[in-house]
Amino acid sequence: MLSTMHASPIGVGLAAPQVGILKRLIVIDLNREEPFNPEIQSLAGETIEEEGCLSFPGITADVKRAAKAVVTAQGIDGEPIRIEGEDLLARALQHEIDHLNGILFIDYVSGLKRQLLRGKLRKLQQSQQ
């Protein structure tokens, strides 16, 4: 999964379902472990930043997320781990865990903005067929 994520110059994180792996696994390349079964324990603050996704190359939108996130998970060795993230790490954790829950970053975009992105989404879908 890391090699897939690193193949994109903008990739910060990746959720297993994005690449056809049906496991609750995410990778985030900020020199951290690959957590299994991650769960958000708490969120704090608020920030709006431009966000993209390897599932939607070339499509970005401003997304409101918590500025801080506390996540618990199981480390690769089976031991419980706790990750406290701020800023980009908090955003990446929320984004990748959303993937595990079937939520995409465009789900947070207003209906009007989503309509404006619809043309780009169609072009992307056609290019992948």
N, CA, C and O atoms as a MOPAC input file, in Angstrom:
PM7 MOZYME 1SCF
protein

 N      0.81500 1    -1.18900 1     0.00000 1
 C      0.00000 1     0.00000 1     0.00000 1
 C      0.86400 1     1.26000 1     0.00000 1
 O      0.52200 1     2.25400 1    -0.64000 1
 N      1.97100 1     1.21100 1     0.71200 1
 C      2.84300 1     2.38400 1     0.72200 1
 C      3.37700 1     2.69300 1    -0.66500 1
 O      3.45900 1     3.85900 1    -1.04900 1
 N      3.74400 1     1.66000 1    -1.42700 1
 C      4.27600 1     1.91100 1    -2.77200 1
 C      3.20900 1     2.53100 1    -3.66400 1
 O      3.52000 1     3.39000 1    -4.48900 1
 N      1.96000 1     2.11000 1    -3.51400 1
 C      0.86900 1     2.71600 1    -4.28300 1
 C      0.71800 1     4.17700 1    -3.90100 1
 O      0.57400 1     5.03800 1    -4.76800 1
 N      0.74900 1     4.45700 1    -2.60900 1
 C      0.61900 1     5.83000 1    -2.15200 1
 C      1.79700 1     6.67700 1    -2.63000 1
 O      1.61300 1     7.81700 1    -3.05700 1
 N      2.99800 1     6.12200 1    -2.55900 1
 C      4.18100 1     6.87500 1    -2.97300 1
 C      4.24500 1     7.09200 1    -4.47700 1
 O      4.98200 1     7.96100 1    -4.94400 1
 N      3.47900 1     6.31000 1    -5.24600 1
 C      3.45900 1     6.49200 1    -6.69900 1
 C      2.85100 1     7.83900 1    -7.07400 1
 O      3.07300 1     8.33700 1    -8.17800 1
 N      2.09000 1     8.42200 1    -6.16600 1
 C      1.51200 1     9.74000 1    -6.39500 1
 C      2.31700 1    10.76700 1    -5.60700 1
 O      2.57000 1    10.57900 1    -4.41700 1
 N      2.72100 1    11.85300 1    -6.26700 1
 C      3.50700 1    12.86100 1    -5.54900 1
 C      2.71400 1    13.60400 1    -4.48300 1
 O      3.30300 1    14.28500 1    -3.64300 1
 N      1.39300 1    13.48500 1    -4.50000 1
 C      0.57800 1    14.20600 1    -3.51800 1
 C      0.00800 1    13.30200 1    -2.44300 1
 O     -0.70900 1    13.78000 1    -1.56400 1
 N      0.30600 1    12.00300 1    -2.48600 1
 C     -0.28400 1    11.05700 1    -1.53900 1
 C      0.27900 1    11.19900 1    -0.14000 1
 O      1.49300 1    11.15200 1     0.05500 1
 N     -0.60200 1    11.37500 1     0.83400 1
 C     -0.22700 1    11.42900 1     2.24300 1
 C     -0.71800 1    10.18300 1     2.95500 1
 O     -0.06500 1     9.67800 1     3.86800 1
 N     -1.88100 1     9.68700 1     2.52900 1
 C     -2.47200 1     8.51300 1     3.16400 1
 C     -3.26500 1     7.70200 1     2.16500 1
 O     -3.59500 1     8.16800 1     1.07500 1
 N     -3.56600 1     6.47400 1     2.56400 1
 C     -4.31500 1     5.56500 1     1.69800 1
 C     -5.07700 1     4.58100 1     2.57600 1
 O     -4.54700 1     4.08300 1     3.56900 1
 N     -6.31400 1     4.30500 1     2.20700 1
 C     -7.13100 1     3.30700 1     2.90800 1
 C     -7.18700 1     2.04700 1     2.05600 1
 O     -7.29700 1     2.12700 1     0.83200 1
 N     -7.11300 1     0.89600 1     2.69200 1
 C     -7.07500 1    -0.38200 1     1.98000 1
 C     -8.18900 1    -0.53400 1     0.94000 1
 O     -7.90700 1    -1.00200 1    -0.16300 1
 N     -9.45200 1    -0.15800 1     1.23700 1
 C    -10.50000 1    -0.32600 1     0.22600 1
 C    -10.25000 1     0.46300 1    -1.06300 1
 O    -10.78300 1     0.10200 1    -2.11200 1
 N     -9.45000 1     1.53100 1    -1.00200 1
 C     -9.14300 1     2.29900 1    -2.20400 1
 C     -8.38000 1     1.47300 1    -3.22700 1
 O     -8.44900 1     1.74700 1    -4.42500 1
 N     -7.66000 1     0.47200 1    -2.76700 1
 C     -6.84700 1    -0.34700 1    -3.67500 1
 C     -7.32200 1    -1.79700 1    -3.68900 1
 O     -6.55500 1    -2.71000 1    -3.99400 1
 N     -8.59500 1    -1.99600 1    -3.35500 1
 C     -9.19000 1    -3.32200 1    -3.47000 1
 C     -8.87200 1    -4.29000 1    -2.35000 1
 O     -9.12200 1    -5.48800 1    -2.48400 1
 N     -8.32500 1    -3.80000 1    -1.24600 1
 C     -8.03200 1    -4.65300 1    -0.09200 1
 C     -9.16400 1    -4.47600 1     0.91000 1
 O     -9.35800 1    -3.38500 1     1.44600 1
 N     -9.90200 1    -5.53200 1     1.16000 1
 C    -11.07900 1    -5.43700 1     2.01900 1
 C    -10.71500 1    -5.64600 1     3.48700 1
 O    -11.14800 1    -6.60800 1     4.12200 1
 N     -9.91100 1    -4.72700 1     4.00500 1
 C     -9.50400 1    -4.73800 1     5.41300 1
 C     -9.60800 1    -3.32400 1     5.95000 1
 O     -9.53600 1    -2.35500 1     5.19400 1
 N     -9.77900 1    -3.21100 1     7.25800 1
 C     -9.79000 1    -1.89300 1     7.90000 1
 C     -8.34900 1    -1.51800 1     8.23300 1
 O     -7.90300 1    -1.64300 1     9.37300 1
 N     -7.64200 1    -1.05900 1     7.22000 1
 C     -6.22500 1    -0.72800 1     7.31900 1
 C     -5.98900 1     0.58500 1     6.60800 1
 O     -6.48800 1     0.80000 1     5.50400 1
 N     -5.23000 1     1.46200 1     7.23700 1
 C     -4.81600 1     2.69400 1     6.58100 1
 C     -3.30900 1     2.83300 1     6.69700 1
 O     -2.69700 1     2.31000 1     7.62800 1
 N     -2.71300 1     3.54300 1     5.74400 1
 C     -1.30800 1     3.91500 1     5.85000 1
 C     -1.24200 1     5.43100 1     5.70500 1
 O     -1.90900 1     6.02200 1     4.85500 1
 N     -0.44200 1     6.03000 1     6.53500 1
 C     -0.19600 1     7.46100 1     6.47900 1
 C      1.29800 1     7.62500 1     6.61000 1
 O      1.88800 1     7.18100 1     7.59400 1
 N      1.91400 1     8.25200 1     5.63900 1
 C      3.36500 1     8.35400 1     5.63400 1
 C      3.83100 1     9.60900 1     6.35700 1
 O      4.22300 1    10.59400 1     5.73200 1
 N      3.78200 1     9.55900 1     7.64300 1
 C      4.36900 1    10.60100 1     8.48300 1
 C      5.25000 1     9.91400 1     9.52200 1
 O      5.27400 1    10.29200 1    10.69300 1
 N      5.97700 1     8.88800 1     9.05600 1
 C      6.87000 1     8.08700 1     9.89400 1
 C      6.13400 1     7.44000 1    11.06600 1
 O      6.62200 1     7.44800 1    12.19600 1
 N      4.97300 1     6.88800 1    10.79000 1
 C      4.16300 1     6.21700 1    11.80700 1
 C      3.92300 1     4.77400 1    11.37600 1
 O      4.21900 1     4.39600 1    10.24200 1
 N      3.38500 1     3.97700 1    12.29200 1
 C      3.02900 1     2.59600 1    11.98700 1
 C      1.78700 1     2.55500 1    11.09900 1
 O      1.08200 1     3.55200 1    10.94500 1
 N      1.53600 1     1.38400 1    10.51900 1
 C      0.32200 1     1.16100 1     9.75100 1
 C     -0.74100 1     0.64100 1    10.71000 1
 O     -0.69700 1    -0.52900 1    11.09200 1
 N     -1.69500 1     1.47900 1    11.10900 1
 C     -2.66300 1     1.03800 1    12.10900 1
 C     -3.80400 1     0.20100 1    11.52500 1
 O     -4.34200 1     0.52000 1    10.46400 1
 N     -4.16400 1    -0.87800 1    12.23400 1
 C     -5.30500 1    -1.71500 1    11.88500 1
 C     -6.48300 1    -1.31800 1    12.75700 1
 O     -6.30600 1    -0.92700 1    13.91000 1
 N     -7.68500 1    -1.41700 1    12.20600 1
 C     -8.92400 1    -1.12600 1    12.93000 1
 C     -8.88400 1     0.21700 1    13.66300 1
 O     -9.20000 1     0.28900 1    14.85100 1
 N     -8.49400 1     1.27800 1    12.95300 1
 C     -8.42300 1     2.57800 1    13.61700 1
 C     -9.81500 1     3.10900 1    13.95200 1
 O    -10.77000 1     2.92500 1    13.19900 1
 N     -9.89800 1     3.76300 1    15.08900 1
 C    -11.14600 1     4.38500 1    15.52700 1
 C    -10.83800 1     5.76500 1    16.07600 1
 O     -9.91600 1     5.93900 1    16.87300 1
 N    -11.61400 1     6.73900 1    15.64400 1
 C    -11.46300 1     8.08900 1    16.17400 1
 C    -12.07200 1     8.11500 1    17.57000 1
 O    -13.23400 1     7.75700 1    17.76300 1
 N    -11.26900 1     8.54400 1    18.53700 1
 C    -11.73100 1     8.63400 1    19.92600 1
 C    -12.22500 1    10.03500 1    20.25800 1
 O    -13.20500 1    10.19900 1    20.98400 1
 N    -11.54300 1    11.04200 1    19.72300 1
 C    -11.98300 1    12.41300 1    19.97800 1
 C    -11.47800 1    13.33800 1    18.87900 1
 O    -10.45000 1    13.09500 1    18.24800 1
 N    -12.24100 1    14.40600 1    18.67500 1
 C    -11.90100 1    15.44400 1    17.70400 1
 C    -12.03700 1    16.78500 1    18.40200 1
 O    -12.88600 1    16.95200 1    19.27700 1
 N    -11.19500 1    17.74900 1    18.01200 1
 C    -11.27200 1    19.07600 1    18.61700 1
 C    -10.88200 1    20.13300 1    17.59600 1
 O    -10.10700 1    19.87900 1    16.67400 1
 N    -11.43100 1    21.31100 1    17.78000 1
 C    -11.10300 1    22.42000 1    16.90700 1
 C    -11.72600 1    22.25200 1    15.53100 1
 O    -12.44400 1    21.29000 1    15.25900 1
 N    -11.43200 1    23.20900 1    14.68300 1
 C    -12.00000 1    23.18700 1    13.34200 1
 C    -11.07200 1    23.91200 1    12.38400 1
 O    -10.49700 1    24.94700 1    12.72500 1
 N    -10.93000 1    23.37000 1    11.19800 1
 C    -10.12400 1    24.00000 1    10.16800 1
 C    -10.72700 1    23.66900 1     8.81000 1
 O    -11.29200 1    22.59300 1     8.61600 1
 N    -10.60300 1    24.59000 1     7.88600 1
 C    -11.04600 1    24.35300 1     6.50900 1
 C     -9.81800 1    24.45300 1     5.62500 1
 O     -9.15000 1    25.48700 1     5.58600 1
 N     -9.52600 1    23.37800 1     4.92000 1
 C     -8.35400 1    23.32000 1     4.04800 1
 C     -8.73200 1    22.62800 1     2.74800 1
 O     -9.70600 1    21.87800 1     2.68300 1
 N     -7.94100 1    22.89600 1     1.71500 1
 C     -8.12700 1    22.20400 1     0.44400 1
 C     -7.72200 1    20.74500 1     0.62100 1
 O     -6.68800 1    20.44600 1     1.21800 1
 N     -8.53500 1    19.85200 1     0.10400 1
 C     -8.29100 1    18.42500 1     0.25800 1
 C     -8.48200 1    17.74600 1    -1.09000 1
 O     -9.33400 1    18.14400 1    -1.88400 1
 N     -7.68900 1    16.73300 1    -1.33400 1
 C     -7.81900 1    15.91400 1    -2.53300 1
 C     -7.76800 1    14.45600 1    -2.13300 1
 O     -7.71700 1    14.12500 1    -0.94900 1
 N     -7.78300 1    13.58400 1    -3.13400 1
 C     -7.81500 1    12.15800 1    -2.84700 1
 C     -7.24600 1    11.39900 1    -4.03400 1
 O     -7.49900 1    11.75100 1    -5.18600 1
 N     -6.48100 1    10.36100 1    -3.75000 1
 C     -5.93000 1     9.54500 1    -4.82900 1
 C     -7.03800 1     8.84900 1    -5.61800 1
 O     -6.80800 1     8.42900 1    -6.75200 1
 N     -8.22900 1     8.71900 1    -5.04500 1
 C     -9.36800 1     8.13900 1    -5.76200 1
 C     -9.95000 1     9.10400 1    -6.79100 1
 O    -10.65900 1     8.68800 1    -7.70800 1
 N     -9.65000 1    10.39300 1    -6.63600 1
 C    -10.16500 1    11.42600 1    -7.53700 1
 C     -9.01900 1    12.32500 1    -8.00200 1
 O     -8.95300 1    13.48700 1    -7.60000 1
 N     -8.11700 1    11.81000 1    -8.84100 1
 C     -6.95700 1    12.60000 1    -9.26100 1
 C     -7.37400 1    13.92500 1    -9.90300 1
 O     -8.25200 1    13.96500 1   -10.76500 1
 N     -6.73400 1    14.99300 1    -9.47200 1
 C     -6.98100 1    16.30500 1   -10.05600 1
 C     -8.19300 1    17.03300 1    -9.49800 1
 O     -8.48300 1    18.15100 1    -9.92500 1
 N     -8.90000 1    16.43600 1    -8.56400 1
 C    -10.08700 1    17.07300 1    -7.99400 1
 C     -9.79600 1    17.42800 1    -6.53900 1
 O     -9.40000 1    16.57700 1    -5.74200 1
 N     -9.99900 1    18.69500 1    -6.21300 1
 C     -9.79500 1    19.16000 1    -4.84200 1
 C    -10.97700 1    20.03700 1    -4.43200 1
 O    -11.70300 1    20.55900 1    -5.27700 1
 N    -11.15100 1    20.18400 1    -3.14800 1
 C    -12.20200 1    21.05100 1    -2.61600 1
 C    -11.85400 1    21.41000 1    -1.18100 1
 O    -11.14200 1    20.67600 1    -0.49700 1
 N    -12.36400 1    22.54500 1    -0.74100 1
 C    -12.19800 1    22.92500 1     0.65800 1
 C    -13.10300 1    22.04600 1     1.51300 1
 O    -14.29500 1    21.90800 1     1.23800 1
 N    -12.51900 1    21.45400 1     2.55700 1
 C    -13.25600 1    20.54300 1     3.43400 1
 C    -13.02900 1    20.96200 1     4.88300 1
 O    -11.89900 1    21.21100 1     5.30200 1
 N    -14.12600 1    21.03600 1     5.64200 1
 C    -14.03000 1    21.35800 1     7.06800 1
 C    -13.76700 1    20.06600 1     7.83500 1
 O    -14.49300 1    19.08400 1     7.68500 1
 N    -12.73000 1    20.07800 1     8.65000 1
 C    -12.36900 1    18.92500 1     9.48400 1
 C    -11.94600 1    19.43900 1    10.86600 1
 O    -11.73000 1    20.63400 1    11.06700 1
 N    -11.83800 1    18.51700 1    11.78700 1
 C    -11.30800 1    18.85900 1    13.10600 1
 C     -9.81400 1    19.15100 1    12.98100 1
 O     -9.12100 1    18.53500 1    12.17100 1
 N     -9.32800 1    20.07800 1    13.77400 1
 C     -7.91400 1    20.44200 1    13.74700 1
 C     -7.04900 1    19.45200 1    14.52100 1
 O     -5.84500 1    19.35100 1    14.28300 1
 N     -7.67100 1    18.71800 1    15.45200 1
 C     -6.95600 1    17.72500 1    16.25700 1
 C     -7.76700 1    16.43600 1    16.27600 1
 O     -8.99700 1    16.46200 1    16.29300 1
 N     -7.06400 1    15.31700 1    16.27300 1
 C     -7.74100 1    14.01300 1    16.32300 1
 C     -6.94400 1    13.05800 1    17.19700 1
 O     -5.71400 1    13.03300 1    17.15400 1
 N     -7.65800 1    12.27800 1    17.98400 1
 C     -7.05200 1    11.19500 1    18.75700 1
 C     -7.64700 1     9.89900 1    18.22300 1
 O     -8.86500 1     9.72100 1    18.19500 1
 N     -6.76000 1     8.99400 1    17.79700 1
 C     -7.16900 1     7.73000 1    17.18400 1
 C     -6.52100 1     6.58500 1    17.94800 1
 O     -5.34400 1     6.65200 1    18.30400 1
 N     -7.29300 1     5.54000 1    18.19600 1
 C     -6.72300 1     4.31100 1    18.73800 1
 C     -6.80900 1     3.24700 1    17.65200 1
 O     -7.70600 1     3.26500 1    16.80800 1
 N     -5.86000 1     2.32500 1    17.69200 1
 C     -5.79700 1     1.28000 1    16.67300 1
 C     -4.96300 1     0.12800 1    17.21000 1
 O     -4.49300 1     0.14400 1    18.34700 1
 N     -4.80100 1    -0.85300 1    16.36900 1
 C     -3.94100 1    -1.99400 1    16.68400 1
 C     -2.71000 1    -1.86400 1    15.79500 1
 O     -2.83000 1    -1.74900 1    14.57600 1
 N     -1.53800 1    -1.88200 1    16.40000 1
 C     -0.30500 1    -1.79400 1    15.63700 1
 C     -0.00700 1    -3.08900 1    14.90200 1
 O     -0.67700 1    -4.10000 1    15.11400 1
 N      0.98300 1    -3.05700 1    14.05200 1
 C      1.34200 1    -4.22300 1    13.24500 1
 C      1.75100 1    -5.40100 1    14.12000 1
 O      1.65400 1    -6.55300 1    13.69600 1
 N      2.21200 1    -5.11800 1    15.34900 1
 C      2.60600 1    -6.18200 1    16.28400 1
 C      1.43300 1    -6.68400 1    17.12800 1
 O      1.60300 1    -7.54800 1    17.98800 1
 N      0.23900 1    -6.13500 1    16.87300 1
 C     -0.94900 1    -6.55800 1    17.60700 1
 C     -1.22200 1    -5.76000 1    18.86600 1
 O     -2.27900 1    -5.90600 1    19.47900 1
 N     -0.28400 1    -4.92200 1    19.25400 1
 C     -0.44500 1    -4.11800 1    20.46500 1
 C     -1.27800 1    -2.86700 1    20.16600 1
 O     -1.23300 1    -2.33600 1    19.05600 1
 N     -2.03600 1    -2.40000 1    21.16200 1
 C     -2.81200 1    -1.18100 1    20.94900 1
 C     -1.89000 1     0.03100 1    20.81000 1
 O     -0.86300 1     0.13100 1    21.48000 1
 N     -2.28000 1     0.93900 1    19.93200 1
 C     -1.53100 1     2.18500 1    19.76800 1
 C     -2.50700 1     3.35000 1    19.84400 1
 O     -3.70500 1     3.20000 1    19.60300 1
 N     -1.97200 1     4.49800 1    20.18100 1
 C     -2.75500 1     5.73200 1    20.26100 1
 C     -1.99800 1     6.78200 1    19.45800 1
 O     -0.80000 1     6.98700 1    19.65700 1
 N     -2.69700 1     7.43500 1    18.56300 1
 C     -2.08900 1     8.47600 1    17.73700 1
 C     -2.82600 1     9.77900 1    18.02400 1
 O     -4.04800 1     9.85500 1    17.89600 1
 N     -2.07400 1    10.79600 1    18.41100 1
 C     -2.63900 1    12.12400 1    18.60800 1
 C     -2.08900 1    12.99900 1    17.49900 1
 O     -0.88100 1    13.21800 1    17.41100 1
 N     -2.97600 1    13.49800 1    16.65600 1
 C     -2.52900 1    14.27700 1    15.50900 1
 C     -3.13800 1    15.66000 1    15.46700 1
 O     -4.26500 1    15.88300 1    15.90700 1
 N     -2.36000 1    16.58300 1    14.92400 1
 C     -2.82700 1    17.94300 1    14.68100 1
 C     -2.56100 1    18.28000 1    13.22800 1
 O     -1.70200 1    17.67500 1    12.58600 1
 N     -3.29900 1    19.24600 1    12.71600 1
 C     -3.09100 1    19.77800 1    11.37700 1
 C     -3.15600 1    18.68600 1    10.31200 1
 O     -4.17100 1    17.99800 1    10.20600 1
 N     -2.08800 1    18.51000 1     9.51800 1
 C     -2.13100 1    17.56600 1     8.39900 1
 C     -2.33800 1    16.12900 1     8.86600 1
 O     -3.08100 1    15.38100 1     8.22900 1
 N     -1.69900 1    15.72800 1     9.96100 1
 C     -1.89000 1    14.36100 1    10.44800 1
 C     -3.34100 1    14.14400 1    10.87700 1
 O     -3.92400 1    13.10500 1    10.56600 1
 N     -3.92800 1    15.10100 1    11.58300 1
 C     -5.33300 1    14.97800 1    11.99400 1
 C     -6.23700 1    14.86800 1    10.77300 1
 O     -7.16000 1    14.05400 1    10.75400 1
 N     -5.97600 1    15.67700 1     9.75900 1
 C     -6.77500 1    15.65200 1     8.52600 1
 C     -6.61900 1    14.30800 1     7.82600 1
 O     -7.61100 1    13.71700 1     7.39800 1
 N     -5.39000 1    13.82000 1     7.70300 1
 C     -5.14800 1    12.54400 1     7.01700 1
 C     -5.81200 1    11.38600 1     7.76000 1
 O     -6.39300 1    10.49900 1     7.13400 1
 N     -5.73100 1    11.39000 1     9.07500 1
 C     -6.38400 1    10.33400 1     9.85700 1
 C     -7.89000 1    10.32700 1     9.60500 1
 O     -8.48100 1     9.27600 1     9.35900 1
 N     -8.50400 1    11.50300 1     9.67000 1
 C     -9.94800 1    11.59000 1     9.44900 1
 C    -10.31600 1    11.16000 1     8.03200 1
 O    -11.28400 1    10.42500 1     7.83500 1
 N     -9.54300 1    11.61800 1     7.04500 1
 C     -9.80800 1    11.30000 1     5.63700 1
 C     -9.73500 1     9.79500 1     5.39100 1
 O    -10.62700 1     9.22500 1     4.76300 1
 N     -8.68000 1     9.15100 1     5.87900 1
 C     -8.50300 1     7.71500 1     5.62300 1
 C     -9.50400 1     6.86900 1     6.40000 1
 O     -9.99500 1     5.86800 1     5.87700 1
 N     -9.81400 1     7.24800 1     7.63000 1
 C    -10.81800 1     6.50200 1     8.38700 1
 C    -12.19100 1     6.68600 1     7.74700 1
 O    -13.00500 1     5.76400 1     7.75500 1
 N    -12.45300 1     7.86700 1     7.19200 1
 C    -13.69600 1     8.05400 1     6.43400 1
 C    -13.80400 1     7.03200 1     5.30700 1
 O    -14.87400 1     6.46500 1     5.08600 1
 N    -12.70000 1     6.79200 1     4.58900 1
 C    -12.72300 1     5.77900 1     3.51900 1
 C    -13.17600 1     4.42600 1     4.06900 1
 O    -13.96900 1     3.73300 1     3.43300 1
 N    -12.68300 1     4.05500 1     5.22900 1
 C    -13.05500 1     2.77000 1     5.82500 1
 C    -14.54500 1     2.71300 1     6.15200 1
 O    -15.14000 1     1.63700 1     6.21000 1
 N    -15.13500 1     3.88400 1     6.36200 1
 C    -16.55500 1     3.97100 1     6.69600 1
 C    -17.42100 1     4.32100 1     5.48500 1
 O    -18.60300 1     4.63200 1     5.63200 1
 N    -16.82800 1     4.26900 1     4.28700 1
 C    -17.59100 1     4.52800 1     3.06700 1
 C    -17.88600 1     5.99000 1     2.80400 1
 O    -18.81600 1     6.31200 1     2.06500 1
 N    -17.10900 1     6.87800 1     3.39700 1
 C    -17.31700 1     8.31800 1     3.23500 1
 C    -16.15500 1     8.88400 1     2.42700 1
 O    -14.99500 1     8.57000 1     2.69200 1
 N    -16.47300 1     9.72200 1     1.43900 1
 C    -15.45500 1    10.35600 1     0.59900 1
 C    -15.38900 1    11.84500 1     0.91700 1
 O    -16.35200 1    12.42000 1     1.42500 1
 N    -14.25300 1    12.46600 1     0.61800 1
 C    -14.11800 1    13.88500 1     0.94500 1
 C    -15.15800 1    14.72600 1     0.21900 1
 O    -15.56800 1    15.76700 1     0.73200 1
 N    -15.59100 1    14.30200 1    -0.95800 1
 C    -16.59700 1    15.08400 1    -1.67900 1
 C    -17.97000 1    15.01100 1    -1.00400 1
 O    -18.85300 1    15.81400 1    -1.30700 1
 N    -18.14900 1    14.06300 1    -0.09900 1
 C    -19.40300 1    14.00200 1     0.65800 1
 C    -19.54700 1    15.19200 1     1.60600 1
 O    -20.65400 1    15.50300 1     2.04700 1
 N    -18.43600 1    15.85700 1     1.92000 1
 C    -18.46400 1    17.01300 1     2.80900 1
 C    -18.68000 1    18.32400 1     2.05800 1
 O    -18.88100 1    19.37300 1     2.67100 1
 N    -18.63800 1    18.26000 1     0.73500 1
 C    -18.75300 1    19.45700 1    -0.09000 1
 C    -20.23100 1    19.80800 1    -0.25400 1
 O    -21.07700 1    18.91900 1    -0.34600 1
 N    -20.53500 1    21.09200 1    -0.28900 1
 C    -21.92700 1    21.52200 1    -0.45100 1
 C    -22.49500 1    21.00600 1    -1.77100 1
 O    -21.75500 1    20.70500 1    -2.70700 1
 N    -23.80900 1    20.91000 1    -1.82600 1
 C    -24.47700 1    20.43600 1    -3.03800 1
 C    -24.12000 1    21.27000 1    -4.25200 1
 O    -23.92000 1    20.72500 1    -5.33700 1
 N    -24.03600 1    22.58500 1    -4.08900 1
 C    -23.69400 1    23.47300 1    -5.19600 1
 C    -22.27800 1    23.20000 1    -5.68900 1
 O    -22.05000 1    23.07300 1    -6.89300 1
 N    -21.33700 1    23.11000 1    -4.77300 1
 C    -19.94700 1    22.83500 1    -5.15100 1
 C    -19.84000 1    21.45900 1    -5.80900 1
 O    -19.08900 1    21.29100 1    -6.77100 1
 N    -20.58100 1    20.47700 1    -5.30100 1
 C    -20.56000 1    19.13700 1    -5.88400 1
 C    -21.08200 1    19.17800 1    -7.31900 1
 O    -20.56000 1    18.48200 1    -8.18900 1
 N    -22.11500 1    19.99500 1    -7.56900 1
 C    -22.62500 1    20.14200 1    -8.93400 1
 C    -21.55000 1    20.72900 1    -9.83300 1
 O    -21.40000 1    20.30500 1   -10.97900 1
 N    -20.80600 1    21.69300 1    -9.33000 1
 C    -19.73000 1    22.29300 1   -10.11600 1
 C    -18.62600 1    21.27700 1   -10.40700 1
 O    -17.98700 1    21.33300 1   -11.45800 1
 N    -18.40500 1    20.35400 1    -9.48100 1
 C    -17.38100 1    19.32000 1    -9.66600 1
 C    -17.87000 1    18.16200 1   -10.53700 1
 O    -17.06700 1    17.35400 1   -11.00300 1
 N    -19.16800 1    18.08200 1   -10.75300 1
 C    -19.75200 1    16.95200 1   -11.47400 1
 C    -19.11300 1    16.74300 1   -12.84900 1
 O    -18.86400 1    15.60400 1   -13.24300 1
 N    -18.84600 1    17.81800 1   -13.57700 1
 C    -18.20400 1    17.70600 1   -14.89000 1
 C    -16.83100 1    17.06400 1   -14.78500 1
 O    -16.49200 1    16.18400 1   -15.57600 1
 N    -16.04400 1    17.49800 1   -13.81900 1
 C    -14.71800 1    16.90300 1   -13.60800 1
 C    -14.83900 1    15.43300 1   -13.22700 1
 O    -14.05700 1    14.59800 1   -13.68200 1
 N    -15.82700 1    15.12400 1   -12.38700 1
 C    -16.03000 1    13.73400 1   -11.96900 1
 C    -16.41100 1    12.85100 1   -13.15600 1
 O    -15.95300 1    11.71200 1   -13.25300 1
 N    -17.25300 1    13.37200 1   -14.06500 1
 C    -17.62400 1    12.59900 1   -15.26200 1
 C    -16.40500 1    12.33100 1   -16.13500 1
 O    -16.19600 1    11.20900 1   -16.59600 1
 N    -15.59900 1    13.37400 1   -16.35900 1
 C    -14.38800 1    13.21000 1   -17.17600 1
 C    -13.45600 1    12.17500 1   -16.55500 1
 O    -12.88700 1    11.34200 1   -17.26100 1
 N    -13.30500 1    12.22800 1   -15.25200 1
 C    -12.45300 1    11.27100 1   -14.55000 1
 C    -13.00100 1     9.85900 1   -14.71700 1
 O    -12.24100 1     8.92900 1   -14.98700 1
 N    -14.30200 1     9.69100 1   -14.56200 1
 C    -14.92100 1     8.37400 1   -14.70900 1
 C    -14.73800 1     7.84100 1   -16.13000 1
 O    -14.44500 1     6.65900 1   -16.31100 1
 N    -14.90800 1     8.69200 1   -17.13200 1
 C    -14.74300 1     8.27300 1   -18.52700 1
 C    -13.30000 1     7.89400 1   -18.82300 1
 O    -13.04700 1     6.96000 1   -19.58300 1
 N    -12.36100 1     8.60500 1   -18.23200 1
 C    -10.94200 1     8.30900 1   -18.48500 1
 C    -10.51000 1     6.99300 1   -17.85300 1
 O     -9.51500 1     6.40200 1   -18.27000 1
 N    -11.25300 1     6.53000 1   -16.84700 1
 C    -10.89900 1     5.28900 1   -16.16300 1
 C    -11.59800 1     4.07000 1   -16.74400 1
 O    -11.36200 1     2.95000 1   -16.29100 1
 N    -12.45600 1     4.27100 1   -17.74100 1
 C    -13.16300 1     3.13300 1   -18.34700 1
 C    -12.40800 1     2.58300 1   -19.52800 1
 O    -12.85800 1     1.62500 1   -20.15600 1

